[in-house]
Amino acid sequence: MTKNSIAIFGANGALGAPLLAALESPLFKDKFEKPAILITRDASGKQDTEFIRYVSGDLVADPEKVAEIVKGVDVIVSLLTFSPEVAIAAEKVVFLVKPKVYIPSQFGGDISKLQDVFPGFLVEKDLHSEGLRSKGIKVVDILTNVFAGGPWIYEINAHFGIDTESKSVTYIGSPDAKVSFTHLDDVGRVIAAVAVRDPSELPDKLLVQSGVVTPAEVAKLWETRHDTKLAVKTPIPAEVALEDAKKDWAENGFQFEKFFHYSQVLIGNGYVYLETDDNEFINPGQSLWKWKSF
């Protein structure tokens, strides 16, 4: 069976190390054409391995050069922080290379489900994927909801209502609201699993989760890790927070400093919980690996 060749854009963010670890693990190391090409702005300090070859390239500044470097690869994975500039450059490269599969930097919630609350919220990500699909490119969006691992959830947790400066927590809705999370290590494994798979088997969208956590559990863990008690402030009813957020959005649009608040409103109203997922498709019966617990 032919193995897929892989190119990766960017590896300095939260998902770089988990993806490289997955590709070099016994689970995947013999399932792709080695080495994978990793495009980074400056490869001078990087050491090539049997599995990864580092190549200098600036996607935004010179997409044509990057396209020439990765010409002929089967799978392109973007781990770059999404921005209009990155999207435009990535589209140029992908359209020039025409890989069998493109995995964009989605890795979050199902944006289409959020539009009735926050119209236009992160919609550029979906438009990026849909635009390439309309040109005949196989695009696979991997949706993970909230991250766990590293600082995520453990220290970066304002979207659960925790204010570490005042050592307090303000819940929106129930403190026992269910929230789907995916550990960074599992995200890396999922990307690797998609990258090595037969493209004809892949859907346009995959929803995965390592498990479910609640705001109360996140707060309890922070208290344990810091040996500090969080003061519980008066909870905000979920429906009140939702209506206030909708009104604010309609009047003022997206405000970056409110990103975690938007996320908490969505969490409190059940938008960040998956009742069904594609875990069995990507990792049937946990036969490939065990999903990491919170």
N, C-alpha and C positions, 0 to 999 in steps of 0.2 A: 504494500500500500504506500502511495506517495505521501511524503511528509510535507507539511506546510512550512514555508519559509516565513519569517516574522521580522517586521521592522517596528520599533518602538520610538515614539516621539516623547522625549522628556522622561527623566527618572529621578528628579530631585524632590518631588513632592511626596505626599503621604503614601502613594501607591507604588512608587518606584521600587523600593526595597522588597515589599511583599511579592510583586510580580517577578522580579529577578530571582528571589528565593524559590518561588514556585517552579519556574522554568528549570532551575538547577537541581531541583529535588528529584529523588528516585521516581516520583509519580509521573513527571513530565519530561525528564531530561532526554529520553530516547524517543520522544513522540513528535519532535519538530526537526527541521533541517538546521543543523548547527553550522556556524553560530548565528544567533539572532543579531540584527543590526540595531544598535541603540544610537539615535541621533541626539546629540547634546551640543550646546553652544560651544563648549570648550572641552575637547576630549584629551587635552595634553596631559592631564594628571590622572587619567583613567588607565587601568590595566586590563587589557583584553584577556578573556578566558576561553576555555573550550566552548563555552555556551554563548558568550556575549562578545560582540565586536563593537567598540565605541568609535563613532565617527563624528567629527565636528561638523555642525551645520546649523544655520539659523532659519527656522521654518518661516518666520514672518519676514525677515529681511531678504531671503533668497529662496523662495519655494521651488523655483526651477532647479536649482542646484540640489536641493534635498530630493526632489523627484528623480533626478539622475542617479543619486546615490542608492535609492531604494527601488530603482526600476526592476521589475520582474518579481518582486516579492508577492507572496500569496495573501498575507495578512498584515494590515497596518493597525497598530494600537496607538491611540493618543492618550497620554497621561497629562498633557499640558493643561494648566488652568484655563478654563474656557473664557474667551473674550471675542468680540467681533473680529479683531485683527487675526487672532489665531484661527478662528473659524474660516475666514476667507482664504488664508494661506493653506490650511489643511484641505479645503475643498479643491484648490488648485492642484496640490500634490496628488490627492486621491484620484482626481479626474484624469491627470496625466498618467499615473501609474496603473490605474484600473485593477486594484487588487481583487482577489476573490472575496475577501471580507475586510470591512473597515469597522473597528471598534472605537467610537468616539469617546471623548471625555464626558460621559453622562454621569454615571456613578452617583445617584442620588434618588430622589423621589420620582414618582410618575407625574411628570409635569402636566400632562393632559388632564389629570384628575384635579389639579389645583386651580384651573382657570375660572371656575365659578366663584372662587373666593378672591383670588388675586389675578384679575385678567392681565395677561401679558407677562406674568412672573416667570422668568427664565425661559420664556417661550422660544428665544433664539436657539436654544439647544435642540428643541424638537424641529425647528425650521431647518437647522443645519442637517440633521439626519434625513428629513423628508426631501430636502433639496437634492441630496446625493442619490437617494433612492429613485427619484424621478428621472435621474440620468443613467439609471441602470446599475448603480453600485449596490452591492449587498452590504447593508449597514445593520449591525447588531448593537442595540442599546442595552447596556447592563445596568439595571436599576437596583439599588441597594438600600434605599432609605438611609437612616442615619448611620454614620461610622461609629465603630468602637475600636479601641486599641490605640496604642501610643497615648497622646493626650486626650483623644476623643472620648467623650462621655466621662472619663475619669477626672479630667481637669477642665477640658472645654465642655461646659455643660449648661451654659446660660439658656439654651433652648429647652431645658427641663425646669426652668424657673429659678435656678440657683444663682445667687449673687455672692461670690466668694469674698468680695471686699467687705460687705456688711454682714457676712456669715448668716445669710437668711435664704429662705426659699419661699416663693410665691407660686402656688400651683394655679394653672388654668384648667378648670374642670377637675376631674377626679385625679388624686395622686396615684391611683391604681390604673390609670388609662394605659392600654397596651400600645407599645411602640416597637415596631420592627427595626432591628439593627443588623448590620453585617460587620464582622470583625475585619480589620484591614488584611489580615493574613488570608481570610476566606475570600476577600475580593480579589487578591492576587491569584489565588487558586482558580477562581471562577474565570478570570480573564485568560489564564493559561489554558484552562479546559476548553474554552470557546476557540482560542487561537489554534489549537491542535486538532480540532474536530473537522469532520467533513463539512464544507460549507453548505452543501445541499441539505443538511440536516438541521440547519440553524434557523430559528425564527427571527423576526425583526426585533423582538423585544424579549428580554429575560428579566423576571423579577425574582430576586433571591433574598434570603435572610439567614443569618446565623441563628437567630432566636428572637425572643420578645423580652422586653424590659419595661419597667414602669418608672415614672418620675420619682415615686417614693423610694424605689430600690436604688436609683442613681443617687438620690440625696443621702440615703443610708450609707452607701459605699463611700461617698465623699467624707462623711462624718467619721467613718472608721479609718480611712486612710490618713486623715488629718487630726484625729483624736479631738475633734471639735464638734459641738452641737450646733446645728443650724436652727435659727429661730424661724418658726413657721408663721408666715404672715397670712392675713385673711385671703382665702382662695378667691379667684375670680371665676364666676360661672362661665362655662365654656361658650354658651350661646351669646352671652354679653360681650365677651372678648372677641368673638367672631364678628358680631355686628359692628362693634367699634373699629375693628381692623378693616373691615370692608369699607366703612365710611371714610376712614383715614386714607386708605388706598385710593378710593375714588377721588378724593380731594387733593391728595398730595403725590400720588404715585409711589414708585419704589424709592425707599430711603435706606441707603446701605447700613446706617447705624441701627436700623430696626430689623435687620435680617434675622437675628436670633428670636426676636419677638414674633415675627411672622411664623417662624418655625414652631415656636411654642404654641401659638394659636392653632396651627394645623395639628400638632400633636394632641392638644387638649380636645380637639374635635374629631379625632379618629382618622385623620387623613394620612397618618404615617404608620398605619398598621395594615399588614397584609393578611387577609383571611385565607388567601390561596397564593401559592408561589410556584416557581419552576425549579425548586430544589431537586426534585426527583429526576427531572430531565438532565440536569447538569451533574448530579452526584447521586445516582439511584441507590436508595437504601444506605446512604453514607458509605458505599462500597469503595469509593476513592479516598475519602478522608472524612474525619469527624468534624462537623461544624463546631466552631469555638463557642463556648458558653460565656455569659457575661460574668 
